[in-house]
Amino acid sequence: MAAAAATGRGGRLSAAALLALLALLALTGGGGGGGGGGGGGEGQPCSPPPPLPPGLREELRQRRRDLRRLAAGGGGGGEAASGGLGCGDLSLATGVSLLGWGFTKVVARAALAGGGAVALKSVHGAGREVRQCVERYGAPAGCRRLAAYKLLKEVRLLQRLQHPGIVQLHGQCYDSSGDAEVRVTAMLELGSPLEMIQLLQTPWEERFKICLSLVKLLFYLAHSPLGSIVLLDFQPRQFVMVDGNLKVTDMDDASTEELSCKEDNDCTLDFPTKSFPLKCSAVGKCEGINEKKNLFNAYRYFFTYLLPHSAPPALRPFLSDILNATGDLRYGINETLKAFEKVLHLYKSGLYLQKRPLLLKDYISLKGFRTVEGEDYKCWPSYSHLGCLLSVHSAEEAAAICNSQSQCQSFILTQRRTWTGRPLALFQSSLTDLIPDANAVVYIKRSASSGKRL
């Protein structure tokens, strides 16, 4: 369940999610409060909660064990880590609105009293995980506690794992005053949903950034302080964008356990369209299974869609190698990161432009001027919807692009830069009014300037 997600999944589901939101609103309003096991008014007799079914007790025991193992390495008390937000901050939050929901959790947006906004995650009491648990065991309070332990596990992981590709935990509110229930609200960095259709329409350089960020995250997870971590529910919906950067926001299904085995036949990594045989190590674990599962999911959900389309032609052989090697799992995450960094170096340095004819000589340069930016011919994928604005390494590359476009008569290197430090070049179909600008240069095709007074 992402920290920001689309709403509007139908009236019945919206009503179910709003039930969970109402509980969250009560908490942000200072309602807090105990659990479902007991608690009448003062002086009133209350019966102890009924014993939980053995199967549910065992599931609760396993999740408590997982929490103890995560806590053993440090981090995490009742409130958030030192300096983080806690229950007091949550009680003062305002403007709570529903963002989305999933099987286990509901996510809302809230404004903090001191300024800024956070995403609030809490247990979805009417979600599928709790409902299915209740169907099995008939113990609603115990089932909500089971779901709360899953959210607590995510909080513990976020406390232990620090990486730019993991959404930041700002704090938590933990209330275990009830006999049977635990109430947990995680306060997270607020992001926007990852929209793959929109990403496909962005310039290649921005899509490469997304893939590179993902590879760096998977490298970290493969070598994390907790050991190799696999994202069991690896889907684009588990990621958000924060200030243009990709971040995983759902860690409740992450696992530090690697599959146990007795022989190599126990270590087949299965996907819907492919299977990969792995080795059983001397310690009885399938070697690298977590790393390889993450990497192949990155290949099938991200690389195949975002890497190849509209890439610079000279870089396409390198990108094809990455796609083939990750699609066949011939590369591990270390080799994949090296391959991505090689492509980045070639792109930033301009080395991929070698052995090209020099075309800038076909242009007249007017130093100290720039053109008026306005609506002009379009190109894809442009950084502007008004015209043709592309990332270039140099004026020489811009000249080659202008020559390849029949509408282009002139271009200018703007002062704007992409995340790689490359300038954005604006290509135009006609000469507009020139404006004095000591830091600018306008490049005009000699053929376009013939017979015109400049």
C-alpha positions as CSV (number, residue, x, y, z in Angstrom):
1,M,0.0,0.0,0.0
2,A,1.8,3.1,-1.2
3,A,2.2,6.3,0.9
4,A,0.2,8.0,-1.9
5,A,-2.3,6.2,-4.0
6,A,-5.2,6.7,-6.2
7,T,-8.7,6.8,-4.7
8,G,-12.0,6.1,-6.2
9,R,-12.3,2.3,-6.3
10,G,-16.0,2.1,-6.0
11,G,-18.5,3.1,-3.4
12,R,-18.4,-0.1,-1.3
13,L,-14.6,-0.1,-1.0
14,S,-14.6,3.6,-0.3
15,A,-17.0,3.2,2.6
16,A,-14.8,0.4,4.0
17,A,-11.7,2.5,3.8
18,L,-13.5,5.4,5.4
19,L,-14.3,3.3,8.4
20,A,-10.5,3.0,8.9
21,L,-10.1,6.7,8.3
22,L,-12.7,7.5,10.9
23,A,-10.6,5.6,13.5
24,L,-7.5,7.6,12.3
25,L,-9.4,10.9,12.6
26,A,-10.3,10.0,16.2
27,L,-6.7,9.5,16.9
28,T,-5.5,12.7,15.3
29,G,-8.2,14.5,17.3
30,G,-6.7,13.1,20.5
31,G,-9.1,10.2,20.7
32,G,-6.4,7.6,21.1
33,G,-7.8,4.8,23.1
34,G,-7.6,1.2,24.0
35,G,-8.4,-1.9,22.2
36,G,-11.2,-4.2,21.5
37,G,-10.6,-6.6,24.4
38,G,-12.3,-4.8,27.3
39,G,-12.7,-1.6,29.0
40,G,-16.1,-0.5,30.2
41,G,-16.7,2.7,32.3
42,E,-15.2,3.1,35.7
43,G,-16.7,0.7,38.3
44,Q,-18.5,-1.4,35.7
45,P,-17.5,-5.1,35.7
46,C,-15.8,-6.3,32.5
47,S,-15.2,-9.8,31.4
48,P,-11.8,-10.8,30.1
49,P,-11.5,-11.3,26.4
50,P,-12.2,-14.8,25.1
51,P,-9.1,-16.9,24.4
52,L,-7.7,-16.6,20.9
53,P,-7.8,-19.7,18.6
54,P,-4.6,-21.7,18.5
55,G,-3.9,-20.9,14.9
56,L,-4.2,-17.2,15.4
57,R,-2.0,-17.4,18.5
58,E,0.7,-19.1,16.4
59,E,0.5,-16.4,13.7
60,L,0.8,-13.7,16.4
61,R,3.8,-15.5,18.0
62,Q,5.6,-15.7,14.6
63,R,5.1,-11.9,14.0
64,R,6.2,-11.1,17.5
65,R,9.3,-13.2,16.8
66,D,10.0,-11.2,13.6
67,L,9.6,-8.0,15.5
68,R,12.0,-9.1,18.2
69,R,14.6,-10.1,15.6
70,L,14.4,-6.7,14.0
71,A,14.6,-4.9,17.3
72,A,17.6,-6.9,18.5
73,G,19.9,-4.8,16.2
74,G,18.7,-1.6,17.8
75,G,16.1,1.1,17.0
76,G,12.5,1.6,17.9
77,G,10.6,2.3,21.1
78,G,7.1,3.3,21.7
79,E,7.4,6.7,20.1
80,A,9.5,7.2,17.0
81,A,13.2,7.2,16.9
82,S,14.9,10.1,18.8
83,G,13.7,13.4,17.5
84,G,10.9,11.9,15.5
85,L,7.2,12.7,15.5
86,G,5.0,10.9,18.1
87,C,1.5,10.6,19.4
88,G,1.4,14.3,20.5
89,D,2.2,15.5,17.0
90,L,-0.4,13.1,15.6
91,S,-3.1,14.4,17.9
92,L,-2.5,18.0,16.6
93,A,-2.5,17.1,12.9
94,T,-5.3,18.6,10.8
95,G,-6.8,18.3,7.3
96,V,-6.7,14.5,7.3
97,S,-7.8,13.2,3.9
98,L,-7.9,9.7,2.4
99,L,-5.2,8.9,-0.2
100,G,-5.7,5.2,-0.7
101,W,-5.9,1.7,0.8
102,G,-4.8,-1.8,0.3
103,F,-5.2,-5.3,1.8
104,T,-3.7,-4.4,5.2
105,K,-3.4,-0.6,5.5
106,V,-5.2,2.7,4.8
107,V,-3.1,5.8,4.0
108,A,-4.1,9.4,4.6
109,R,-2.6,12.8,4.2
110,A,-2.4,15.1,7.2
111,A,-1.0,18.6,7.9
112,L,1.3,19.0,10.8
113,A,0.8,21.7,13.4
114,G,4.4,23.0,12.8
115,G,4.0,23.1,9.0
116,G,4.4,20.5,6.3
117,A,2.5,17.4,5.6
118,V,2.9,13.6,6.1
119,A,1.4,10.4,5.0
120,L,-0.3,8.5,7.8
121,K,-0.4,4.7,7.6
122,S,-2.7,2.7,9.9
123,V,-4.3,-0.7,9.9
124,H,-7.3,-1.1,7.5
125,G,-9.8,-2.7,9.9
126,A,-12.1,-3.5,7.0
127,G,-9.4,-4.5,4.6
128,R,-9.0,-7.9,3.0
129,E,-6.3,-9.2,5.4
130,V,-8.3,-8.5,8.5
131,R,-11.5,-9.8,6.9
132,Q,-9.9,-13.1,5.8
133,C,-8.4,-13.5,9.2
134,V,-11.8,-13.0,10.9
135,E,-13.3,-15.6,8.5
136,R,-10.6,-18.1,9.6
137,Y,-10.6,-17.4,13.3
138,G,-13.6,-15.4,14.3
139,A,-11.6,-13.0,16.4
140,P,-11.8,-9.4,15.1
141,A,-9.6,-7.8,17.8
142,G,-6.9,-10.5,17.5
143,C,-6.9,-10.1,13.7
144,R,-6.5,-6.4,13.9
145,R,-3.5,-7.0,16.3
146,L,-2.1,-9.4,13.7
147,A,-2.3,-6.7,11.0
148,A,-0.9,-4.1,13.5
149,Y,2.2,-6.3,13.9
150,K,2.7,-6.2,10.2
151,L,2.7,-2.4,10.2
152,L,5.0,-2.4,13.2
153,K,7.4,-4.6,11.2
154,E,7.4,-2.0,8.5
155,V,8.1,0.7,11.0
156,R,11.0,-1.3,12.4
157,L,12.5,-1.8,9.0
158,L,12.2,1.9,8.1
159,Q,14.0,2.7,11.3
160,R,16.9,0.4,10.5
161,L,17.2,1.0,6.8
162,Q,18.4,4.5,5.7
163,H,18.7,5.0,1.9
164,P,17.6,7.8,-0.5
165,G,15.5,5.2,-2.3
166,I,13.4,4.3,0.8
167,V,10.7,6.6,2.0
168,Q,11.6,8.4,5.2
169,L,9.9,7.5,8.5
170,H,9.1,10.8,10.3
171,G,7.7,9.1,13.4
172,Q,5.0,6.8,14.8
173,C,2.3,6.6,17.4
174,Y,2.0,3.3,19.2
175,D,-0.8,2.4,21.7
176,S,-1.0,-1.0,23.3
177,S,-3.3,-0.1,26.1
178,G,-6.0,-2.5,25.0
179,D,-5.8,-6.2,26.0
180,A,-6.3,-7.6,22.5
181,E,-5.5,-4.7,20.1
182,V,-2.5,-2.6,19.2
183,R,-3.0,0.7,17.5
184,V,-0.1,1.9,15.3
185,T,0.1,4.9,13.0
186,A,3.2,5.5,11.0
187,M,4.1,9.0,9.9
188,L,5.9,9.0,6.6
189,E,7.4,11.2,3.9
190,L,4.6,12.2,1.5
191,G,5.0,11.2,-2.1
192,S,2.9,11.0,-5.2
193,P,1.9,7.7,-7.0
194,L,4.2,6.3,-9.6
195,E,2.3,6.6,-12.9
196,M,4.0,4.4,-15.5
197,I,1.9,5.7,-18.4
198,Q,3.1,9.3,-17.6
199,L,6.7,8.1,-17.2
200,L,6.7,6.6,-20.7
201,Q,6.0,10.0,-22.0
202,T,8.9,11.7,-20.2
203,P,12.4,12.2,-21.8
204,W,14.7,9.2,-21.8
205,E,17.1,10.9,-19.4
206,E,14.4,11.1,-16.7
207,R,13.4,7.4,-17.2
208,F,17.1,6.4,-17.0
209,K,17.3,8.2,-13.7
210,I,14.3,6.2,-12.4
211,C,16.0,2.9,-13.3
212,L,19.4,4.0,-12.0
213,S,17.8,5.0,-8.7
214,L,16.1,1.6,-8.5
215,V,19.3,-0.3,-9.2
216,K,21.1,1.7,-6.4
217,L,18.2,0.8,-4.0
218,L,18.5,-2.9,-4.9
219,F,22.2,-2.8,-4.4
220,Y,21.6,-1.4,-0.9
221,L,19.0,-4.1,-0.1
222,A,21.3,-6.8,-1.3
223,H,24.0,-5.6,1.2
224,S,21.9,-4.0,3.9
225,P,22.7,-4.1,7.6
226,L,20.1,-6.7,8.0
227,G,21.4,-9.0,5.3
228,S,19.9,-9.5,1.8
229,I,16.3,-8.2,1.7
230,V,13.7,-9.2,-0.8
231,L,10.6,-7.2,-1.7
232,L,8.0,-9.9,-1.9
233,D,5.3,-7.7,-3.3
234,F,7.4,-6.0,-5.9
235,Q,5.1,-3.8,-8.0
236,P,5.2,-0.3,-9.4
237,R,2.4,0.6,-7.0
238,Q,4.8,0.0,-4.1
239,F,6.8,3.1,-5.2
240,V,6.2,6.8,-5.0
241,M,7.9,9.9,-6.4
242,V,9.3,12.4,-3.9
243,D,10.7,15.6,-5.5
244,G,11.4,13.8,-8.7
245,N,13.1,10.8,-7.0
246,L,11.9,7.2,-6.9
247,K,11.3,5.7,-3.4
248,V,9.9,2.4,-2.2
249,T,7.1,3.1,0.3
250,D,5.8,-0.4,1.2
251,M,8.2,-2.5,3.3
252,D,5.7,-4.7,5.2
253,D,6.2,-7.5,2.8
254,A,10.0,-7.2,2.8
255,S,11.8,-10.2,4.1
256,T,15.3,-10.8,5.3
257,E,14.9,-14.6,5.2
258,E,16.5,-16.5,2.3
259,L,14.8,-19.7,1.2
260,S,16.1,-22.8,3.0
261,C,17.1,-25.8,0.9
262,K,18.7,-29.3,1.1
263,E,19.6,-29.6,-2.6
264,D,19.8,-27.5,-5.8
265,N,16.3,-28.7,-6.8
266,D,14.9,-26.8,-3.9
267,C,16.1,-23.5,-5.3
268,T,14.2,-22.9,-8.5
269,L,13.2,-19.2,-8.8
270,D,9.8,-19.2,-10.6
271,F,8.2,-16.3,-12.5
272,P,5.1,-16.4,-14.7
273,T,7.2,-16.6,-17.9
274,K,10.6,-17.9,-16.7
275,S,12.3,-20.1,-14.2
276,F,15.8,-19.9,-13.0
277,P,17.8,-22.8,-11.3
278,L,19.9,-21.6,-8.3
279,K,22.4,-23.3,-6.1
280,C,21.9,-24.6,-2.6
281,S,24.7,-23.3,-0.4
282,A,26.6,-25.3,2.2
283,V,24.6,-23.5,5.0
284,G,21.3,-24.7,3.5
285,K,20.2,-21.4,1.8
286,C,19.4,-20.7,-1.8
287,E,22.4,-18.6,-2.9
288,G,21.4,-15.0,-3.9
289,I,17.7,-15.8,-4.3
290,N,16.6,-12.5,-2.7
291,E,18.9,-10.4,-4.8
292,K,17.9,-12.2,-8.0
293,K,14.2,-12.0,-7.3
294,N,14.4,-8.2,-6.8
295,L,16.5,-7.8,-9.9
296,F,14.3,-9.8,-12.3
297,N,11.3,-7.9,-11.0
298,A,13.1,-4.6,-11.7
299,Y,13.7,-5.9,-15.2
300,R,10.2,-7.0,-16.0
301,Y,8.4,-4.0,-14.3
302,F,10.8,-1.1,-15.0
303,F,13.7,-1.8,-17.3
304,T,11.8,-3.3,-20.2
305,Y,9.4,-0.3,-20.4
306,L,11.6,2.6,-19.4
307,L,15.1,2.0,-20.7
308,P,15.1,1.4,-24.4
309,H,12.6,3.8,-25.9
310,S,14.0,7.0,-27.4
311,A,17.4,6.4,-25.9
312,P,20.4,8.0,-27.8
313,P,21.2,5.6,-30.6
314,A,24.9,5.2,-29.6
315,L,23.8,4.0,-26.1
316,R,21.3,1.5,-27.3
317,P,23.8,-1.5,-27.6
318,F,24.8,-0.9,-23.9
319,L,21.1,-0.8,-22.8
320,S,20.4,-3.9,-24.8
321,D,23.2,-5.7,-22.9
322,I,21.7,-4.6,-19.6
323,L,18.2,-5.8,-20.6
324,N,19.5,-9.2,-21.9
325,A,21.8,-9.8,-18.9
326,T,19.1,-8.9,-16.3
327,G,16.4,-10.7,-18.2
328,D,18.4,-13.9,-18.1
329,L,19.8,-13.2,-14.6
330,R,23.4,-13.4,-16.0
331,Y,24.1,-10.2,-14.1
332,G,23.8,-9.9,-10.3
333,I,23.1,-6.5,-8.8
334,N,26.8,-5.6,-8.6
335,E,27.3,-6.1,-12.3
336,T,24.1,-4.3,-13.1
337,L,25.1,-1.2,-11.1
338,K,28.4,-1.1,-12.9
339,A,26.7,-1.4,-16.3
340,F,24.3,1.5,-15.4
341,E,27.2,3.6,-14.1
342,K,29.1,3.0,-17.4
343,V,26.1,4.3,-19.4
344,L,25.8,7.3,-17.1
345,H,29.5,8.1,-17.6
346,L,29.2,7.8,-21.4
347,Y,26.1,10.0,-21.4
348,K,27.4,12.8,-19.1
349,S,30.9,12.9,-20.7
350,G,29.6,13.0,-24.3
351,L,31.9,10.1,-25.2
352,Y,28.9,8.4,-27.0
353,L,29.1,11.2,-29.5
354,Q,32.5,10.3,-30.9
355,K,33.0,9.7,-34.6
356,R,30.2,12.0,-35.6
357,P,30.5,14.6,-38.4
358,L,31.0,18.1,-37.2
359,L,27.8,20.1,-38.1
360,L,28.1,23.3,-36.1
361,K,30.1,24.9,-38.9
362,D,26.8,25.0,-40.8
363,Y,25.5,27.5,-38.3
364,I,26.0,31.2,-37.6
365,S,26.4,32.0,-34.0
366,L,25.0,35.3,-32.6
367,K,26.6,35.9,-29.2
368,G,24.9,38.1,-26.7
369,F,21.4,37.4,-27.8
370,R,18.6,34.9,-27.1
371,T,15.3,34.3,-28.8
372,V,11.8,34.8,-27.4
373,E,10.5,31.4,-26.1
374,G,7.0,30.8,-27.3
375,E,4.8,28.1,-28.8
376,D,6.6,26.4,-31.7
377,Y,6.8,23.0,-33.4
378,K,6.7,20.0,-31.1
379,C,9.1,17.1,-30.8
380,W,9.1,13.9,-28.6
381,P,10.0,13.6,-25.8
382,S,10.3,17.3,-25.1
383,Y,10.8,18.9,-21.7
384,S,8.2,21.5,-22.7
385,H,4.7,21.0,-24.1
386,L,5.0,24.3,-25.9
387,G,7.9,23.4,-28.2
388,C,10.9,21.3,-28.7
389,L,13.2,21.4,-25.6
390,L,15.7,18.6,-25.4
391,S,18.7,17.7,-23.3
392,V,22.1,18.0,-25.2
393,H,25.7,17.5,-24.3
394,S,26.9,20.5,-26.4
395,A,26.1,22.9,-29.2
396,E,27.6,20.3,-31.6
397,E,25.0,17.7,-30.5
398,A,22.3,20.3,-30.7
399,A,23.3,21.1,-34.3
400,A,23.0,17.4,-35.2
401,I,19.5,17.3,-33.7
402,C,18.5,20.5,-35.6
403,N,19.8,19.1,-38.8
404,S,17.7,15.9,-38.3
405,Q,14.5,17.9,-37.9
406,S,13.1,19.5,-41.0
407,Q,11.3,22.3,-39.1
408,C,14.3,23.4,-37.2
409,Q,16.0,26.6,-38.3
410,S,17.7,27.7,-35.1
411,F,18.5,26.7,-31.6
412,I,19.7,28.1,-28.3
413,L,21.3,26.5,-25.3
414,T,19.2,27.6,-22.3
415,Q,20.5,28.2,-18.8
416,R,18.4,25.3,-17.5
417,R,20.1,22.0,-16.6
418,T,19.0,18.4,-16.2
419,W,19.9,16.2,-13.2
420,T,23.1,15.1,-15.1
421,G,24.2,18.7,-15.5
422,R,23.4,18.8,-19.3
423,P,21.9,22.0,-20.8
424,L,18.5,22.1,-22.3
425,A,18.4,23.2,-25.9
426,L,15.4,25.0,-27.4
427,F,14.8,24.3,-31.1
428,Q,12.8,26.7,-33.2
429,S,11.3,26.7,-36.7
430,S,11.7,30.4,-37.4
431,L,13.7,33.4,-36.2
432,T,11.8,35.4,-33.6
433,D,12.7,38.7,-32.0
434,L,16.2,38.7,-30.6
435,I,16.7,39.8,-27.0
436,P,20.0,41.0,-25.7
437,D,21.5,38.5,-23.2
438,A,25.2,38.6,-22.4
439,N,25.2,34.9,-21.4
440,A,23.4,33.5,-24.5
441,V,24.2,32.4,-28.0
442,V,21.7,31.8,-30.8
443,Y,22.7,29.3,-33.5
444,I,21.1,29.8,-36.9
445,K,21.3,27.6,-39.9
446,R,23.2,29.3,-42.7
447,S,20.6,28.2,-45.2
448,A,17.9,29.9,-43.0
449,S,19.9,33.1,-42.8
450,S,20.5,33.4,-46.5
451,G,18.9,36.6,-47.8
452,K,17.9,37.7,-44.3
453,R,19.4,40.6,-42.4
454,L,20.7,39.5,-39.1
